[in-house]
Structures are given as C-alpha cells and as structure tokens.
Amino acid sequence: MVKSLKALREQARACQDCPLWANATQTVFGAGDPHARVMLVGEQPGDEEDKKGLPFVGPAGRLLDKALESAGVDRAHLYVTNAVKHFKWQRRGKRRLHKTPAQREVDACHQWLEREIATVRPQVIVALGSTAAKAVICRDFKVSIQRGRFVESPLAPYVFATLHPSALLRQQDEEEKELAFRQFVGDLSLIKKALAG
C-alpha cells in the first residue's frame, strides 16, 4: 500500500542506507502539489537546499523558476524532488561545493523516488540532469544526445530529460548562456504539450 508523502518524508528522514546522511544537514525530500500532474526530478540538493530542507531553492532553483515561467508552466502545480536526498559535497575554503553522487548512492535513494512517483502518480516526469536521467530512465541515458525527447517508461505516460539548470549557471559566455536558456525553456515547453495531448 502506498503511504502518504508526509509518511514517506518522515521515513526518509531516518534513512542511513548510504554514507551521505552523515555529512548532510538533513534529508531533502520532495515538495509541492501532492496531486501534481507533473513531477520534476533533479539530481541532489545543493548547499541552500541542504540548509533549508527544500528542493530547488538555491541559484539553480531560481533559474528553473524563470525557465518554467518562460515556458508557461506554473511551479505551484508541480511536485519537485531529487534522485538523491542528501547533499554530497566537498569543502573548498569556506564553501561546500556539489560533488556528483556515486551510482551506489543513487541506487540507495531510488526506493524514495519510486515511492514518491507511486504516491503522486504524475502524468509527466521531467529528469533534470544526468544523475536524474539515469535514475528515472536508464543508466546509459545521455542527456547531451537524448534531451527533449519523450521516452517510454512504466513510471508515467510522458517522460523526458533535459539539462539541470546548474549546467546553465556554469556557462561563461553570455551568448552561449542565453542560447542554452532558450533551449532549456524549449525542453520545458514539452510539459504543456504532454498535458494537452
């Protein structure tokens, strides 16, 4: 029997199935509309998310909000989560910098993602970034090649992957950054197309 998101969040808070919990401030579970037709799956919490306990509230989250607005998608009607629920980081000076989760850490967290999907039952799932795409679609999925295309999945009627917004933040050249943003908005526009179909 599928539990409520509140019950799942409480269970996940105690998870120690991989070593990441030891250096994280807290578990960052999904948030948003529990009956959302659309679920966005990111990679892992960042520094601000780790401190606040909510997904996509840092710089990447603000860029995601801007892109969703440009695509005509209201974040208030989405459920947003991550493939990995604890912040994996390395110290650089006084800063805690994101470190890509290992496959075993993604695998350890997969139970929570599966349960979130089973509880929310979205029509559309969007994987943001490589780690999310590997968790949602398959391990050999290449976002750089296959982004913005619907793939068959038992998880939801419409599933696709695109870049993680943090990839756009790392762009140095302003023209490239603007082009990447327009492409990202184009990918997110598939959400409305799927809901209309």
The 8 nearest C-alpha neighbors of each residue, nearest first, counted from 0:
[[1, 2, 118, 3, 117, 114, 7, 6],
 [2, 0, 118, 3, 117, 114, 4, 115],
 [1, 3, 6, 0, 7, 4, 118, 114],
 [2, 4, 6, 5, 7, 118, 1, 8],
 [5, 3, 7, 6, 8, 2, 118, 115],
 [4, 6, 8, 3, 7, 9, 2, 10],
 [5, 7, 9, 3, 4, 8, 2, 10],
 [8, 6, 4, 10, 9, 5, 11, 3],
 [9, 7, 5, 11, 6, 10, 4, 28],
 [8, 10, 6, 12, 7, 11, 5, 13],
 [9, 11, 7, 12, 8, 13, 6, 14],
 [12, 10, 14, 8, 13, 9, 7, 26],
 [11, 13, 9, 26, 10, 14, 8, 25],
 [12, 14, 11, 10, 15, 9, 26, 20],
 [15, 13, 11, 12, 16, 10, 20, 17],
 [14, 16, 17, 20, 13, 18, 19, 21],
 [15, 17, 14, 107, 18, 108, 104, 20],
 [16, 18, 15, 19, 104, 107, 20, 103],
 [17, 19, 20, 21, 15, 16, 104, 22],
 [20, 18, 21, 17, 85, 22, 87, 23],
 [19, 21, 23, 18, 22, 85, 15, 17],
 [20, 22, 19, 23, 18, 15, 24, 17],
 [23, 21, 20, 19, 24, 87, 86, 18],
 [24, 22, 20, 25, 86, 21, 85, 19],
 [23, 25, 49, 50, 22, 26, 20, 86],
 [26, 24, 23, 49, 27, 52, 85, 20],
 [25, 27, 85, 12, 84, 28, 52, 11],
 [28, 26, 52, 84, 53, 85, 25, 49],
 [27, 29, 84, 26, 8, 80, 30, 53],
 [30, 28, 80, 79, 54, 27, 81, 78],
 [31, 29, 79, 78, 80, 28, 53, 54],
 [30, 32, 78, 77, 79, 33, 75, 29],
 [31, 33, 35, 78, 34, 77, 76, 75],
 [34, 32, 119, 35, 31, 78, 4, 30],
 [35, 33, 32, 119, 36, 120, 121, 78],
 [36, 34, 32, 77, 37, 33, 78, 76],
 [35, 37, 121, 122, 123, 34, 38, 77],
 [38, 36, 123, 121, 35, 77, 124, 122],
 [39, 37, 78, 124, 79, 77, 121, 123],
 [38, 40, 79, 125, 124, 126, 80, 78],
 [41, 39, 126, 81, 80, 127, 125, 131],
 [42, 40, 81, 127, 131, 43, 80, 82],
 [41, 43, 131, 81, 82, 130, 83, 128],
 [44, 42, 83, 81, 84, 41, 82, 86],
 [45, 43, 86, 48, 49, 54, 85, 27],
 [46, 44, 48, 47, 86, 49, 97, 43],
 [45, 47, 49, 48, 50, 95, 44, 86],
 [48, 46, 50, 57, 49, 45, 51, 56],
 [47, 49, 51, 53, 45, 44, 52, 50],
 [48, 50, 46, 52, 47, 51, 24, 44],
 [49, 51, 47, 48, 52, 24, 46, 25],
 [52, 50, 48, 53, 49, 47, 56, 27],
 [51, 53, 27, 49, 48, 50, 25, 26],
 [52, 54, 48, 51, 27, 56, 55, 30],
 [55, 53, 48, 56, 80, 44, 29, 27],
 [56, 54, 60, 57, 59, 48, 53, 44],
 [55, 57, 60, 54, 48, 53, 61, 47],
 [56, 58, 60, 47, 59, 55, 61, 48],
 [57, 59, 61, 60, 62, 56, 165, 55],
 [60, 58, 165, 62, 164, 61, 57, 63],
 [61, 59, 55, 56, 63, 57, 58, 62],
 [60, 62, 64, 58, 63, 59, 57, 65],
 [61, 63, 65, 59, 60, 64, 66, 58],
 [62, 64, 60, 66, 61, 65, 164, 67],
 [65, 63, 61, 67, 62, 66, 68, 60],
 [64, 66, 62, 68, 63, 67, 69, 61],
 [65, 67, 69, 63, 184, 68, 64, 70],
 [68, 66, 70, 72, 64, 69, 65, 63],
 [67, 69, 71, 65, 70, 66, 72, 64],
 [70, 68, 66, 67, 71, 65, 184, 72],
 [69, 71, 67, 188, 68, 184, 72, 187],
 [72, 70, 68, 69, 67, 73, 188, 191],
 [71, 73, 67, 70, 68, 74, 191, 190],
 [74, 72, 75, 76, 68, 71, 67, 77],
 [75, 73, 77, 76, 72, 64, 67, 78],
 [74, 76, 73, 77, 31, 32, 78, 72],
 [77, 75, 74, 32, 73, 35, 78, 31],
 [78, 76, 74, 35, 37, 32, 75, 31],
 [77, 79, 31, 38, 32, 35, 30, 39],
 [80, 78, 39, 29, 30, 38, 40, 31],
 [79, 81, 29, 40, 54, 41, 39, 28],
 [82, 80, 41, 40, 42, 43, 83, 84],
 [81, 83, 42, 131, 43, 41, 112, 40],
 [84, 82, 43, 81, 108, 105, 85, 42],
 [83, 85, 27, 26, 28, 43, 81, 82],
 [86, 84, 26, 23, 83, 19, 20, 27],
 [85, 87, 44, 23, 45, 49, 43, 88],
 [88, 86, 98, 97, 19, 85, 100, 99],
 [89, 87, 97, 98, 96, 95, 86, 90],
 [88, 90, 96, 95, 98, 91, 97, 87],
 [89, 91, 95, 94, 96, 92, 88, 93],
 [90, 92, 94, 93, 95, 89, 96, 88],
 [91, 93, 94, 90, 95, 89, 96, 88],
 [94, 92, 91, 90, 95, 96, 89, 46],
 [95, 93, 91, 92, 90, 96, 89, 46],
 [94, 96, 90, 89, 88, 91, 46, 97],
 [97, 95, 88, 89, 90, 94, 98, 91],
 [96, 98, 88, 87, 45, 99, 89, 95],
 [97, 99, 88, 87, 100, 89, 96, 86],
 [100, 98, 101, 97, 87, 130, 88, 43],
 [101, 99, 104, 98, 87, 102, 105, 83],
 [100, 102, 104, 103, 105, 99, 106, 130],
 [101, 103, 105, 104, 106, 100, 130, 107],
 [102, 104, 106, 101, 105, 107, 17, 100],
 [105, 103, 107, 101, 106, 102, 17, 100],
 [104, 106, 102, 108, 103, 107, 83, 109],
 [105, 107, 103, 109, 104, 108, 102, 134],
 [108, 106, 104, 105, 109, 16, 103, 17],
 [109, 107, 105, 106, 110, 83, 111, 104],
 [108, 110, 106, 112, 111, 107, 113, 105],
 [109, 111, 113, 108, 112, 114, 107, 106],
 [112, 110, 114, 109, 113, 108, 115, 11],
 [111, 113, 115, 109, 114, 110, 116, 82],
 [114, 112, 116, 110, 111, 115, 109, 117],
 [113, 115, 117, 111, 116, 112, 118, 110],
 [114, 116, 112, 118, 117, 113, 119, 111],
 [115, 117, 113, 119, 114, 120, 118, 112],
 [118, 116, 114, 120, 115, 119, 113, 1],
 [117, 119, 115, 116, 120, 1, 114, 3],
 [118, 120, 116, 34, 33, 121, 117, 115],
 [121, 119, 117, 116, 118, 122, 155, 36],
 [122, 120, 36, 37, 123, 119, 35, 38],
 [121, 123, 36, 155, 156, 37, 157, 120],
 [122, 124, 157, 37, 121, 158, 155, 38],
 [125, 123, 158, 38, 39, 37, 157, 126],
 [124, 126, 39, 159, 160, 158, 40, 127],
 [127, 125, 160, 40, 132, 131, 39, 41],
 [128, 126, 163, 41, 161, 162, 131, 40],
 [129, 127, 163, 162, 131, 130, 161, 132],
 [128, 130, 132, 131, 142, 133, 141, 127],
 [131, 129, 133, 42, 132, 128, 134, 82],
 [130, 132, 42, 134, 126, 129, 133, 82],
 [131, 133, 129, 126, 135, 136, 134, 130],
 [132, 134, 138, 137, 130, 131, 136, 135],
 [135, 133, 131, 132, 136, 130, 137, 82],
 [136, 134, 132, 133, 131, 137, 126, 82],
 [137, 135, 132, 133, 134, 140, 152, 138],
 [138, 136, 133, 140, 139, 134, 135, 132],
 [137, 139, 133, 140, 134, 136, 132, 135],
 [138, 140, 137, 141, 133, 136, 132, 129],
 [139, 141, 137, 138, 133, 142, 132, 136],
 [142, 140, 143, 144, 145, 139, 129, 146],
 [141, 143, 146, 145, 144, 129, 161, 140],
 [142, 144, 141, 145, 146, 162, 161, 129],
 [145, 143, 142, 141, 146, 140, 147, 148],
 [146, 144, 142, 141, 143, 148, 147, 140],
 [147, 145, 161, 142, 160, 148, 144, 143],
 [146, 148, 186, 161, 160, 159, 145, 149],
 [149, 147, 146, 159, 145, 150, 160, 158],
 [148, 150, 159, 158, 157, 147, 151, 160],
 [151, 149, 158, 159, 152, 148, 157, 136],
 [152, 150, 149, 158, 153, 157, 156, 155],
 [151, 153, 154, 155, 150, 158, 156, 136],
 [152, 154, 155, 151, 156, 158, 157, 136],
 [155, 153, 152, 116, 156, 158, 124, 117],
 [154, 156, 122, 157, 153, 123, 152, 121],
 [155, 157, 122, 123, 158, 152, 154, 151],
 [158, 156, 123, 155, 122, 149, 124, 193],
 [159, 157, 124, 149, 150, 123, 125, 155],
 [160, 158, 149, 125, 148, 150, 147, 126],
 [161, 159, 126, 146, 125, 127, 147, 132],
 [160, 162, 146, 127, 147, 128, 142, 126],
 [163, 161, 128, 127, 164, 166, 142, 183],
 [162, 164, 128, 127, 165, 166, 161, 41],
 [163, 165, 59, 166, 167, 63, 162, 62],
 [164, 166, 168, 59, 167, 163, 169, 58],
 [167, 165, 164, 169, 168, 163, 162, 170],
 [166, 168, 165, 164, 169, 170, 176, 179],
 [167, 169, 165, 166, 170, 164, 59, 176],
 [168, 170, 166, 167, 171, 165, 176, 164],
 [171, 169, 167, 176, 168, 172, 166, 175],
 [172, 170, 169, 173, 176, 175, 168, 174],
 [171, 173, 175, 174, 170, 176, 177, 169],
 [174, 172, 176, 175, 177, 171, 170, 178],
 [175, 173, 177, 176, 172, 178, 179, 171],
 [174, 176, 178, 172, 177, 173, 179, 170],
 [175, 177, 173, 179, 174, 178, 170, 172],
 [176, 178, 180, 174, 179, 175, 173, 181],
 [179, 177, 175, 181, 180, 176, 174, 182],
 [178, 180, 176, 182, 177, 181, 175, 183],
 [179, 181, 183, 177, 178, 182, 176, 184],
 [182, 180, 184, 178, 183, 179, 185, 177],
 [183, 181, 185, 179, 184, 180, 186, 178],
 [182, 184, 180, 186, 185, 181, 179, 187],
 [185, 183, 187, 181, 66, 186, 182, 70],
 [186, 184, 182, 188, 183, 187, 181, 70],
 [185, 187, 147, 183, 188, 184, 189, 182],
 [188, 186, 184, 189, 185, 190, 70, 183],
 [187, 189, 70, 185, 190, 186, 191, 184],
 [190, 188, 192, 187, 191, 186, 193, 185],
 [189, 191, 193, 188, 192, 187, 194, 123],
 [192, 190, 194, 193, 189, 188, 195, 72],
 [191, 193, 189, 195, 190, 194, 196, 188],
 [194, 192, 196, 190, 191, 195, 189, 157],
 [195, 193, 191, 196, 192, 190, 122, 123],
 [194, 196, 192, 193, 191, 190, 189, 122],
 [195, 193, 194, 192, 191, 157, 190, 189]]
